[in-house]
Amino acid sequence: MAGSCLKGRFLSLFDYKTEKYIVAKNKKVGVLYRVIQLSIIGYIIGWVFVSKKGYQETDEAIQSSVITKLKGVSVTNTSESGLLVWGPEDYVIPPQGEAVLFVVTNFLETPNQKLGYCAEVRIFCRQKLKCSVVFSSGIMSGRCLRKDENSNGTCEIYGWCPIERKFKPQGPLLTNAENFTIYIKNFIQFPKFKFSKSNVLETSDDSYLKKCRYDEELHPYCPIFRLGDITQRARYNFQDMSTFGGSIGIMISWNCDLDKGYSHCHPQYYFTRLDISVSNTTIATGFNFRHARYFKNATGESYRSLFKVYGVRFNIMVHGKAGMFSIIPTAINVASGLALMGAGAFFCDMVLLYLMKKGNSYRERKFEDCRYDKQHRSTDAEFSFSFSKYLVLTLRCYTCENENDDICKMVTQCPLSAQYCKTTQDGT
C-alpha cells in the first residue's frame, strides 16, 4: 500500500498542469488590465530601450590621459622685485602640464631673506621666560628683545630674516591673466570595446590649433580655452577670483553610442567652481600657497625671495560611458517586461476575485477541483470501450443488404440479426 502511494506521488511529478482561462465580462477590470499593459509597454520601450538604451552592453571603466599647456605673457612692477616678465614657466605650477595645475594671478613677495636671528613681530613678551621654544616663523631662541625694562618686547627667532610681510592684496598683479590660453589634450579608451579617441581634430593642417578657439558649434574639436571664458562658463568673473584665488573644475564627458559609429562619439565640456562657500562669513576663501626662489650673492651667501602666491587652480576630470548592442541585456530587459506583464495580470486577478462584488462567483469558476478515484476511472474506460465496440459493429450491420451478403458474413459478433439489419436498412 505504501509502495503504491509512493509510486503515485512519483508519477505525479510528470503531470502537466495548465492554467484555466475565464473570460470575465467586467469592464472595470478589463480597462484596468489594459491600462497596466500599456503602462508596462510604454515603460519598456520608452524608458528602458529608448532613453536608457537597455539593449546595449556598457563600459564605464574609461582609461584617460590629460596633457595641458598654457600660453601667455604678463608684466608686473613692484617695489620689492621691480619690473618682471611672467611666462608660463613662471606662473604655471607644476610646469610640466598635468590634469591639475595652478595659474598664479597675484603674489606677495618678501625679498632677500637670509638665515639668522631676528624679532618675531607677532609674538610679544615682557620677560625672557615667556619666550618658550616653539615654532613660528622660525625657531625661538628664548630671548625677549626689548628696548628697556619697562616696555614690551618681541621674541627672538632663528630663521629666514626678515620674516614674511603680512598684508592683504588689493588687486591682481597679473592683470591680463584672463587672456592666457590653456590647451587641454585628452586621450580616452574603452578597453571592453577596444575603442579609443582624442578630443583633438584629426587634420593635416598644422596651423589649425594656432588660430582656433573652442566653440561648441563651430570648433568642438579645438580644446584651446581662454581662462576668462572658462570662469565665465562657470558663472564667475575671473578678475574677482584672481585677487584671492579659487578653484575651477573642468569636466570632460564622453558618452558614446558605438552602434552609431566612430563619428558619433564627441567630448562634452562642463565648468564649475569647486571652492564655493556655503556662508558669506567664512574665512576659508580663495586659494594660495608659498614657495621660494633661492640664490647666492657675490660672496656666496645664501638668500631667498619668499612668494605667497594667489591664483586659480584647475582640476581637469574625465569620465565617460560607451554602449554597444548585445543580445544578453536585451533578453534580460524583455524578460523583465514579460514578468511585469504577469505581475499586472496577477494584480487584476486579485481585484477581480477579492475586490469585486461577484468575487465568489468568479472564484468558483476559476478554481475547479477535479478528483476521480480508480474505480470511477476503470468504469468510465470500460463503458467507453464497450460503447465504441457496439457502435462500430452496429455501423457494419447497417451496411447489410440481405443475410447472405459477404459483408454480413464477415460480421461474426454483430449484436443485431441480419434480418434486423436488412429491415433497418430498408427503413421498414
N, C-alpha and C positions, 0 to 999 in steps of 0.2 A: 504493500500500500504506500509506504513511504517512498519506495523507489519510483512508483508511478507518479507520485506527486512531484518529485524532483525532476523526473523526465518531462512532465508537463510544463514546469517552470522553465526548464532549459529550452524547450521548443518554443515557448512564448517569446524568447529573445529574438526570434527570427520573424515574428509577426510584423506586418507593416501597418502603421497607423496613419490615417489621413484625416484632414480636417473636414468638418461638415459645414458647408456654406449655406446660409439662410439669407434670402433677400428680404430685408425688413423695410416695409413701406413707411418709413419715418423720415419726413423731410428735414426735421431739425438735425438729427444725427447725420443724415446724408450731406447737408450743407456744411456741417462741422467737419466731416471727414474730407470733403473736397477742399475746404479752406486749409486744413492741415497739410494735405497733399501738395497744394500749390505753394504753400509757405516753404515746405521742405525742398521742393524742386527749385524754387527761386533762391533759397539759401545755397544749395549745392552748386547751381550753375552760376549765379551772380557773385556770391561771396567766395566760395571755395575755389572755383575754377577760373573765373574771370578776374576777380580782384586779387586773391591770394595765390593764383596760379598753382592750385593744388595738384595739377598734373605733372609738375616738374620736380626733379631731384635738385637740391640746392647745395651750395658750398659757401660757407661764411668764413672759412679759415683762409682769409686773404693774406698773401705774402706781399710786403710792400717795402720799398726803399725810397727815401726822400733826400734830395740834394738841393741845397739853396745857395744862392749867390746874390749879393747886394751890390748896387752901383749908385754912386752919387758922391758929391764933394761939398763940404761946408767949411766956413771960416769962422773962428772965434777970436775975440780980442779981450783979454782980461788983464788986470793989474798984476796978477801973480805970474802968469805964463806968457803974456804978451800976445802977439798975433800968431795963431796956429791954424794950419790947414788940416782938416779931418777927412780922411779917406776911409774906405771900407775896412782896411787893415787896422784902423784906429777905433772906429765906433761899433764894429761888429764883434760880439763876444759869444761863443768862440769863433775864431776867424775861418775855420775850415768848412763851415756850412753844413749844419745838421738840421734835424727836424725841430729842434728847439734852439732859438737864437735870441740874442738881446741886442737891441739897437740903442746906443747912447744918444740921448736928446738934450741932456743937461748935466752939469757936474759942478762940484765944489772942490777946489784944489788947495792943498796945504803943501807949499813947495819947500824944497831944500831942508828936509828933516835929517837930523844926524843923531846917532846914538849918544846918549849922555844923561846927565842929571838935570832936571828942570822941575818947575812947580806944576802940580796938577790943580788947575784953577777951579775945578768943580768940587773939590773936597777941602773943606775948611777945618781949621784946628786952632786951639789956644795953647796947647802944650804938647810935648813930644809923645806922651803916652797915648794920645788919641789917634795917632797915625800908625795903625796896625798894618802888618804886611799882608795886603790884599791886592787883587788885580783891579786896575782901572785902565788908563791909557798906557800904563807900564807897570813895573814892579815897584811898590812903595819901599822907600829906604827906611822909613820910621822916623824921619826928621820932620819937624814942623818949621816952615820958613816964615818968620815974622820980622817986621821992621823994628818993633820994640816989644817989650814985655806986656804992654797994655793993649796991643792991637791983635786982631785976628790974623791968622796966617793961613797958608796953604801947605798941604802935604807934599813932600818931595818924592819924585818918582825917578826910576831909571828906565828910559825907553827912547823912542824917537821924538826928539825935541826940535822945534816947539810942537806942542800937542795940536791935534786937529782943531781947526776953527769950527765954531758952531753958529750957523745962521741958516735961515730958510731961503731958498732960491725964490726970486721974484718973477722969473720967466725963463723960458728955454734959451740956451745959448746956441744950440744948433738950430737956428730959426727956420732953415729950409729943409729940415729932415723929412717933412711930409712929402717932398718931391723925390725922395730916394725911391728906387725901384727894387723889387725883390723877384728873383727868378726861382720858381718852385718846380723842380723836375721830379716827377713821381712815376715809378715803375711798379706795376702790380701783377700778380699771378694768382690764378685759382688752380691749385695743384690737382684737384679731383678731375677737372675737365681739361687740364693741360692747356689753359688759356692764359695768355699774357698780353699786356698792352701798356702804353705810356700816355701821359697827358700832353705830350708834345706832338705837334703836327708832323706827319711824315711827308717831308718835301725836300726837294733838291735845291731849293732857293736858300742860299746861305744868309741872305740879308733879311729873311722873314722875321727872325727873332730880334733883330736890331731896330725894326721900325714898328712892330706891332705892340699892342697893349690888350690885356684881356677884356673881352666883351662877350657876354653870354650868347648874343645872337650873331655877331659878326666874326669874332675870333675866339671860339670856345676852346681851341687847342693852342692858345698863346698864353702860357702860365706866367706872364710878367705883370706884376701888380704894382701900382703906386701906393706907397704907405698911407697917404692921406685918403685914398679911395677905400683901402681896407677898413680903416677905422670908421669911415663914413658908412660903409655897408653894415658895420656892426652898430650903427646909430650912435656914434660918439664922434666928438671933434678931436682931431689929432693935436691941435695946439693946447687944448685943455689937458690932455693926457701927458704931453711931453714935458710939462713942468715938474711933476712929481712921479711920473711913470705910470705904468699899468701893464695889463696882460691881455693879449688878444688870442683867441683860438681860431684857427683856420681848419675847417673840416673838409676833407676831400672824400666824397661819397661815390662809390661805383656800384650801381645797381644794373646788372647786365642780364638781359634776356637772350641767352645764347641760341634759342630757337630762331631768332630773327637775324642772326649773323653777327660778324665781327664789327660791322659799321654801326650797329645799334647799341654799342656799349660806350657810354660817354661819362666823363667825370662831372660831378656837380660840386660847387664850392659854397660853403656856408661860413659865415663870420659871426663871432660873438665875443663879448668882453667877459673874461673869466674872473676878474677881481672886483665884481660888483659888490658894493657894500649894502648890507641889509638895513643899515641905520646911518643917518647923516652925521651922527655924533661919534662915529668910530674913529679910533686913532690909527688903525691899520689900513691906511690909504697909500696908494702908489706902489712903486717898486724901485728899490735902489740897493746897491751894494758897494763895497770898497775894493779898490785894487791899487797897486803902487808901481811906479817906474823907478828903477834903481840905476844909479850912475856913480862915477867917481870923478873927483876934481883932479886938477893937475898934480897935486901932491899924493894922490892915491887914496884919499879919504872917501869913505862910502857915504853916499847921500841917497835920498829917495824923495819923490814927489807923490803924496797921497791924494788919490782922487775918490771922492764919493760921487758915484755916477747914478743918474736917474735916466730912465728910458722905458721903452716898450718891449716887452717880452712876447715873442710869437711862438705859439705851440701849434705845430702842424700835425694833425691827426688824420689817419686814413682808415676807413672801414668800407666794407663792400659785401655784396651778395650776388652770386651768379646762379642761374637756374637753367635746366635743360630737361626736355621731356623724358619721362621714364614710366614704364608700364606699372612699376610697383606702387608708387604713391597714387597713381591714377586708379588702380584697382582698389586700393585701401579706401580712398575717398568715395568711390562709387559704392563699395560695400557698406561704408558708414551711412551713406544716404539711404540705401535699402533698409538698413537696420532702423533708421529713424522712421521710415515709412511703416515698418512693422510696429514700432512703438506707437505711432499715430493710430493704427488700426486697433491696437490693444486698448488705447485710451478711449476710443469710440465704443468699443465693446463694453467697457466698464460703464460708460454713460448710458448705453442702451439697456444693459442688463440690470443695473442697480440704481439708476437715477431717473429713468422714465417710469411713468405710471403703469405701463403694461410690462414692466420688467419681469414679473413672474411668468407671464405667458411666453416671453422671448426665451427665458431660461429653460422652460420645459421643452421647447422645440430645438434649442441649440444643444443641450446636453441630453443624450439618449443612452440609456443603459441596456445593452443587448446581451442577454445571457441565455444560452441553450445548453441543457445538460446532455450527457452522452446518449441517453435513451431517446430523447426527442430528435437528436441528430440522426440516430440509426433509423427511427421510424420514418422520418422525412426522406431519407435516402431510399428506403425500401419502397415507399409509396411512389416516389419519383421514378424509380426504375420500373416498377410494375405498370404504372400508367403509360410510360413511354413504350414498353413492350406491347401492351394491349393496343395502343394507338397505331403502331407500325403494322401489326398483324391485321388489325381491322381495316386499315387502308389497303393492304394487299387483298383482302377479301372483297373489297368493293370493286376490284378490277375483274372479278369473275363474270363471264357471260353465261356459263352453264356449269354443271358439276363435273363435266368431262374435260373442261379446259385444262390445258397443260399448266397454266399459272396456278389454278386452284389445286392441282395435284401436288404442286411444289409446297403449298402451304399445309404443313402437317400439324401445326399447333393452333390453327385458327379457332378462336372461341365461338365462332358462329358457323352454322352449317352452310354447305354450298348452296342449298335451296334458298336459305335466308339471304345469302349474298346475291343470288340471281334476282330474287324478288325485290330486294332493296335497290339493286341496280336498275330494274325496270321501273321502279317508282310506284309499284302497286302494294 
